[in-house]
Amino acid sequence: MVSIVSVCVQEVQDEIFSIEEGLDLVVSRNPKTLQHVAILLLAANRMRRGLSCCDRGLREEELCSAIMDSLVTETTVGIQSSSTTVTRIFHRLNSVTQCTLCDMVQKDVVYSSDEFKLQAITLQGGQGERKVNFKMSKYMTLSDCVGQTVVLSIGRDLHMSCSLEDGKATLLLEKCDEGELKKISDDGDMDRFLFFKRTEGVSQNSFESVKCRGWLISTSWEEKQASGDV
């Protein structure tokens, strides 16, 4: 026989109610309130409904399990993942390096000031002064990055940028006040000036656009072709 015991704050007298064959409800009661009575009636009715579907030959452990199943209501809580993305803020560091760029076949990047265009050409002896001296400024963010974040500039107000046009990334030179690039957020359009710099070996570097992920600065196989095709 299985007994369900309900204990009130002060035990005064036990009272036994027979709910089903083999199941008694033992109430240790003090002066009842309407709330206590309502709770007991609801619990007893739920136990009766649950036990009506059970085999009378259940062992005590199985009967206790059936009683608890009848009293516990399963609630499914849906968890909706947030689609909010974290905005990254890139802060310029007090670290500037002068550098030149060339590709694997030693084509150097030169600058046409009339057209604001970069070209990759094979320089002959004595033409080294045509190489572009880039100013590479480093940036820091608290978020994880795949490399050192940099901005490549010519002088103070001319900077390399990368934007998508008709599904293709295009490398440009843009004028922008240096003060506007002290802090860059990736939730706007200013991140077009940022590149992830990664180094392999001793001096082989790659520059991936922060705005157009998967697109890297590269040169054309054709001589004098602008290196803006990334």
Backbone torsions as a table, in degrees:
resi	resn	phi	psi	omega
1	MET	NA	140.5	-179.6
2	VAL	-112.2	134.1	178.8
3	SER	-118.0	137.6	174.1
4	ILE	-103.8	122.5	-174.1
5	VAL	-108.4	126.9	174.0
6	SER	-111.7	119.0	-175.5
7	VAL	-108.5	123.6	177.0
8	CYS	-88.7	-177.4	-173.3
9	VAL	-64.0	-45.3	179.2
10	GLN	-121.7	117.0	-179.7
11	GLU	-75.0	125.5	-179.8
12	VAL	-115.7	-50.8	-175.8
13	GLN	-157.7	137.7	177.3
14	ASP	-83.5	140.6	175.5
15	GLU	-132.3	131.4	-174.0
16	ILE	-109.6	129.6	176.5
17	PHE	-118.9	132.8	177.4
18	SER	-89.4	115.9	-178.1
19	ILE	-93.1	-50.2	179.6
20	GLU	-142.1	168.2	176.0
21	GLU	-61.6	121.6	-179.2
22	GLY	85.5	5.1	-177.5
23	LEU	-135.7	118.5	177.2
24	ASP	-116.5	148.5	174.1
25	LEU	-109.6	115.6	-179.3
26	VAL	-103.1	120.8	-178.2
27	VAL	-112.7	116.7	170.2
28	SER	-92.6	108.8	-163.3
29	ARG	-115.6	155.0	162.6
30	ASN	-120.8	-178.6	-179.3
31	PRO	-51.2	121.9	-171.4
32	LYS	-73.9	150.4	168.5
33	THR	-111.1	163.5	-179.8
34	LEU	-61.7	-34.3	179.7
35	GLN	-65.5	-43.7	179.0
36	HIS	-60.9	-43.6	-179.5
37	VAL	-62.3	-44.3	-178.9
38	ALA	-62.0	-42.3	-179.7
39	ILE	-64.0	-43.2	179.8
40	LEU	-64.0	-41.3	179.7
41	LEU	-64.8	-43.5	179.0
42	LEU	-62.3	-44.1	-179.5
43	ALA	-64.2	-42.8	-179.6
44	ALA	-63.9	-42.2	179.5
45	ASN	-64.3	-39.8	179.9
46	ARG	-67.4	-37.4	177.9
47	MET	-66.4	-38.3	-179.3
48	ARG	-65.3	-42.0	179.8
49	ARG	-64.4	-40.8	-179.5
50	GLY	-68.2	-37.7	-177.3
51	LEU	-78.4	-20.4	-179.2
52	SER	-64.6	-21.7	-179.9
53	CYS	-94.6	-1.1	-174.9
54	CYS	-96.1	156.4	174.7
55	ASP	-73.8	134.8	-178.8
56	ARG	-66.4	-17.1	-177.1
57	GLY	-90.0	19.2	-179.0
58	LEU	-67.5	144.7	172.8
59	ARG	-72.0	168.7	-176.7
60	GLU	-60.7	-41.6	-179.5
61	GLU	-63.0	-41.9	-179.9
62	GLU	-68.1	-37.0	179.5
63	LEU	-67.6	-41.2	176.6
64	CYS	-61.2	-41.3	178.7
65	SER	-63.2	-40.9	179.0
66	ALA	-65.0	-38.6	178.6
67	ILE	-63.7	-46.1	-179.6
68	MET	-64.5	-37.9	177.4
69	ASP	-62.3	-34.9	-179.1
70	SER	-73.9	-23.8	-177.9
71	LEU	-91.6	-24.8	-175.8
72	VAL	-94.0	127.1	177.4
73	THR	-99.1	125.0	-179.9
74	GLU	-82.5	128.5	178.9
75	THR	-120.5	125.9	178.6
76	THR	-95.8	122.7	-179.5
77	VAL	-107.9	120.1	178.3
78	GLY	-84.5	134.5	178.5
79	ILE	-108.0	118.7	-179.0
80	GLN	-101.6	120.4	-179.4
81	SER	-71.6	143.5	-179.4
82	SER	-80.2	137.2	178.8
83	SER	-94.2	7.5	-178.0
84	THR	-71.1	129.7	177.2
85	THR	-100.1	149.6	-178.6
86	VAL	-85.0	127.3	178.3
87	THR	-79.0	129.8	178.0
88	ARG	-96.7	135.6	177.0
89	ILE	-113.0	125.2	179.5
90	PHE	-104.6	123.7	-179.4
91	HIS	-107.2	133.2	-179.9
92	ARG	-73.9	133.7	178.1
93	LEU	-93.1	163.3	176.5
94	ASN	-84.8	60.5	-177.1
95	SER	-143.6	110.1	-178.1
96	VAL	-126.7	132.9	179.9
97	THR	-123.7	137.1	173.9
98	GLN	-88.9	134.7	-178.4
99	CYS	-152.7	162.5	170.5
100	THR	-118.7	160.5	-178.4
101	LEU	-120.9	136.5	171.6
102	CYS	-145.6	160.7	-178.2
103	ASP	-96.4	-170.4	-174.7
104	MET	-68.0	-22.8	179.9
105	VAL	-102.3	18.3	173.7
106	GLN	67.3	30.6	168.8
107	LYS	-83.5	128.5	-176.6
108	ASP	-95.2	152.0	178.8
109	VAL	-89.2	125.4	177.0
110	VAL	-120.5	166.4	-171.8
111	TYR	-125.6	130.3	174.9
112	SER	-101.6	105.4	-174.7
113	SER	-68.2	-24.1	-179.5
114	ASP	-70.9	-33.6	-173.8
115	GLU	-112.5	4.2	-175.4
116	PHE	48.7	48.5	-174.4
117	LYS	-128.3	142.3	174.2
118	LEU	-100.2	141.0	177.4
119	GLN	-130.5	151.2	175.9
120	ALA	-113.1	114.7	-177.7
121	ILE	-135.7	159.7	175.5
122	THR	-88.1	112.3	-177.0
123	LEU	-82.2	139.7	176.4
124	GLN	-86.1	169.8	-179.9
125	GLY	-56.8	137.2	179.3
126	GLY	86.1	1.6	-179.3
127	GLN	-108.1	14.4	-176.3
128	GLY	-59.5	-24.7	-178.8
129	GLU	-68.9	-11.2	179.8
130	ARG	-80.3	-14.2	178.7
131	LYS	-60.5	143.7	176.6
132	VAL	-81.2	128.3	172.4
133	ASN	-92.6	106.9	-180.0
134	PHE	-87.6	145.8	171.2
135	LYS	-100.3	114.2	-176.7
136	MET	-101.7	110.3	180.0
137	SER	-98.7	134.0	-178.8
138	LYS	-91.9	147.8	179.2
139	TYR	-127.9	155.5	-179.7
140	MET	-128.1	142.3	173.4
141	THR	-137.0	154.0	179.5
142	LEU	-77.2	-17.9	179.7
143	SER	-81.7	160.7	178.0
144	ASP	-67.8	139.2	177.9
145	CYS	-127.9	160.2	-179.1
146	VAL	-91.5	2.4	180.0
147	GLY	178.9	-179.1	176.4
148	GLN	-71.5	128.0	-179.7
149	THR	-86.2	130.7	-176.2
150	VAL	-138.8	162.3	168.2
151	VAL	-120.8	132.7	179.2
152	LEU	-103.1	121.5	-173.8
153	SER	-127.7	155.0	170.2
154	ILE	-117.7	112.5	-174.6
155	GLY	72.1	-149.3	-175.1
156	ARG	-95.1	-30.6	-169.8
157	ASP	-126.3	11.5	179.0
158	LEU	-116.1	120.0	-171.5
159	HIS	-131.9	147.4	176.6
160	MET	-77.7	137.0	179.1
161	SER	-136.7	161.3	179.4
162	CYS	-136.5	126.2	179.9
163	SER	-139.1	155.2	177.4
164	LEU	-86.5	131.2	174.8
165	GLU	-133.7	116.7	-178.6
166	ASP	55.9	40.6	176.4
167	GLY	79.3	4.3	180.0
168	LYS	-124.4	137.3	179.0
169	ALA	-76.6	136.1	-178.8
170	THR	-125.1	132.0	179.7
171	LEU	-92.8	130.3	-176.4
172	LEU	-132.4	165.4	166.7
173	LEU	-110.4	126.1	-176.9
174	GLU	-127.1	145.9	172.8
175	LYS	-85.6	131.6	178.9
176	CYS	-156.3	133.7	179.2
177	ASP	-60.7	133.7	-176.2
178	GLU	-60.1	-30.5	-180.0
179	GLY	-65.7	-27.0	179.9
180	GLU	-74.4	-10.4	-176.9
181	LEU	-105.6	13.1	177.2
182	LYS	-65.2	-39.2	179.7
183	LYS	-135.3	125.1	-175.8
184	ILE	-124.2	130.7	177.2
185	SER	-105.5	145.0	-179.0
186	ASP	-89.2	7.2	177.7
187	ASP	-95.3	4.5	176.6
188	GLY	-119.7	-141.5	-178.3
189	ASP	-115.1	-5.4	-176.6
190	MET	-72.3	-15.6	179.1
191	ASP	-70.6	-1.8	176.1
192	ARG	-66.3	-17.5	179.3
193	PHE	-86.7	-7.1	-174.1
194	LEU	-96.6	145.1	176.1
195	PHE	-136.7	145.2	172.2
196	PHE	-89.2	119.4	179.2
197	LYS	-98.0	125.1	176.8
198	ARG	-124.6	140.8	-176.6
199	THR	-114.1	131.4	174.6
200	GLU	-121.4	134.6	-178.4
201	GLY	69.4	-143.9	-175.5
202	VAL	-84.8	-46.9	-172.5
203	SER	-142.4	14.4	179.5
204	GLN	-89.7	115.7	-176.5
205	ASN	-117.9	149.4	172.3
206	SER	-126.1	151.4	-178.3
207	PHE	-127.7	111.5	179.5
208	GLU	-103.5	135.1	179.8
209	SER	-65.5	133.4	175.7
210	VAL	-71.5	-39.0	-178.4
211	LYS	-75.3	-40.0	-177.4
212	CYS	-112.4	79.5	-175.2
213	ARG	-62.1	140.4	-178.6
214	GLY	93.4	-10.5	179.0
215	TRP	-104.9	128.0	-177.1
216	LEU	-119.5	152.8	174.6
217	ILE	-65.8	128.2	179.4
218	SER	-147.9	172.8	179.4
219	THR	-115.7	159.4	177.3
220	SER	-82.5	154.9	175.8
221	TRP	-71.2	-21.0	-178.4
222	GLU	-81.7	137.2	179.4
223	GLU	-63.4	138.0	178.6
224	LYS	68.8	8.8	176.0
225	GLN	-72.9	137.1	-179.4
226	ALA	-58.5	138.9	-179.8
227	SER	-81.3	9.2	179.5
228	GLY	-72.0	-11.3	175.3
229	ASP	-78.2	107.1	-175.3
230	VAL	-109.4	NA	NA
